[in-house]
Amino acid sequence: MKPKQREDLAALARNELEMGHTMRTNTEEARDGHVTSLLLFVRTADDLARACREVGELFASCRCRQSGSFADRRILGAWIDEHAVTELPQGLNLRLPSNQTILLAVRETFALWGIWAVALIESVCLETKAGMELSHDIVLDALNALERCDTAKVGRYLPAFARDTPKNQVRAEIKRLNIRYPLQIEQPIYYDPVTGRLSLQKERFR
């Protein structure tokens, strides 16, 4: 990338921050050897298209600069919950069926206040101190553990898949998640592993 292009991207990032975007980094940074993933939090379903467009632009900008925590991490999905966008906890311990305990710690966030937030989440098994890959199931179990007692407000989840994932594989995963988490699974989000761009799938898998 040419120096002028780098300067333009840096200026764009500064402008975004000045226009209501905020970045927060946990004082305890992600440690070497631990697994980190990205999760998108969105206020309402009406904000999804905007969130995917703007977060995709953020990812693309980070990849062009080849720097930043959001440059090449895997995105797991999006969680629709207006409270989580503004009240995202910094950590959660989750007991797995294997009797292991996994720590999910938010290490960095980038957000448009009140609309959406993308979080860099570090996951580690407390018993072995080893990094652990997050699955949709682990993420949903953790998110549901954070749900408020108000059953009228249940968060909804959009699993993310690489753009070239076979349709039958996506359908099978959506079907499985719908069985385990009824009424919480929405249409998938697709991401481009090369550019980082995000796109919504309009077809619903039921």
N, C-alpha and C positions, 0 to 999 in steps of 0.2 A: 504494500500500500504506500502511496506517495505521501510525503510529509504534509502537503496541503489537505489531503483527504483525512489524515489523522487529526489535523487541527479542526476541520469541519465537524468531525464526529465528536470531538471533545467539546466544541462549542454547543453542539446539539444536546449533549448530556447535561451541560450546565443550564441550558435554557429549560430543559425538562424539569430539573430540580427547582428552578425559579417559578415554574408554572404550577406548583402544587404537588409535585412528586417529592417523596421523602425516602431517604435510605437510612437504614438502621443496621448496625453491626453489633453482634453480641460481643461483650468484652472478652469472652473465652472463644477464640476462633476455632474453626474446624481443625482437627488434628490430622497429621499425616497418617495414612492407612485407614482412616475411617471413611465410611461411605456417605456421600451426600447426594441428595436428590432435590428436585424443585417441585413445589406445589403451589397452585394458583388459588387464591381465595377471592370470591366475587360477591358483591352485595346482593344482587338479584339476577334472575334469569334475563331480565331486560338489559343488563349491563354486560352480558357475556360476549356479544359480538365486539363491543368496544374494548373490553378487557383483552380478548384474544388478539385483536389487531395491535393494540398498544404494547402488550407484553411481547408479542412476536417481533415488533420493531425493536424493543429493548434487547431481546436475544440476538437479533441480527446485527445490531450495532456492536454488542459485546464480541460477537464472533469476528466481525470485521476488524475490530481493534485487537483481537486475540488476547484480551485481558479481562479481568473481572471475574467474580464468582459465578456469574450466570452465562459464561461463555460456552461451556460444553457439558453442562450437567444434564442428566436425564430428567424430563418432566413427567410426573406421575399422573396428574389430572387436575381437575378444578373442583372446588368445594363451594357450593352456593349457600351462604349463611351471612346475613348482614352483621351479626355480632362478631363473628370470627375476623372480619376484615379490620375492625377497630380494636378488638380485644384479644388478639392472638397471643396465646401464652408462649413463654420462652422455652418450656420443656415439659415433657410428659413421660412417665414411666408406664409401660404397658406389659402386663403379664401374658405370655403366649401359652397356647395349649401344651407346648413342650416343657412348661414350667420354667422357661427362661424369661428373664425380664429385659425388655429392650427400652433403651432411652432414646427418645426422639427430641432433639434439641434444635431450636431455631437459631441458626448462626447469623443469618443476614436476611433482611427484607428490603424490597423496593416497592413503593406503593403510591397510588393516587388516592389520597386520604378519603376514606369513606366509600370508595367505589370498588377498588380492587387492590390486592397485595400479592406479590409473589415472594415465597419464602424459600430460603436455602435450608434444608433440614438435614442434620447429621443423625445417623442411626448407628447405635452400638449396643452389643449385648453386654449387660453389666456383669454377668458371670464370667465370660471369657475375655472381656475387654476388646473383642474383635468387632470390626465393622459388619453390618448386616444389611443386605439388600432389602429395600422396602417393596412389598407387594401391594396391590390394591386392597387386599384383605386387611393387612396390617394397618394401612393408612385409614381405612374406613372404621376399623375397630377403635383406633385412637381418636378419630374425629367424633365418633359416636360417644366415646367416653367423656368428651368435653361438652356434649350437648346439655343444654339447660333442661330443667324439669318440665318446661312448657312443651307438652307433646304436640301442640298445635303447630310448632315451628320445628320441623325436622329438616336438617340439612340434606341437600342433594349433591350427588357426585357424578362428575363426567370423567371417565377414565381416558387417559391419553395413550395414543398409539403412534408409532412411526408411520409416516405417510405410505410406505410400501408394504405395510402389514397386510397379509391376505384377508379378504373380506370374511371368509369362513372362520378364520381365527378370531377376528374381532367379534363376529356374531356369537361364537361359542363362549367367549369371555363375558360378553354382555349378558347372555342368557344365564351363565353361572352366577354372576354377581346379582342379577335380579332375583334369583332363587334365594340366595343367602341374605340379601339386603333389599327386601321388597319395598317398592315405592320410593327408593332413594337413588336409583341409577337412571341417568339421563343419556342422551346421545353422546357418542365419543368425540373427543378432540383429536385432531391429527397434527403432528408436528413434522417439519422437514429437518432431518438430522444434519443436513448440510448448511442450510441458511438459518435454522432456528425459528422460522415462521410458523404460526399456528393457524389452524382453520377448523371451523365447526362442521360437523356432519349433520345435515338437515334430516336425513332419514332416521327414524327411531327404530331401535332394535327391540322388539317385544316378543 
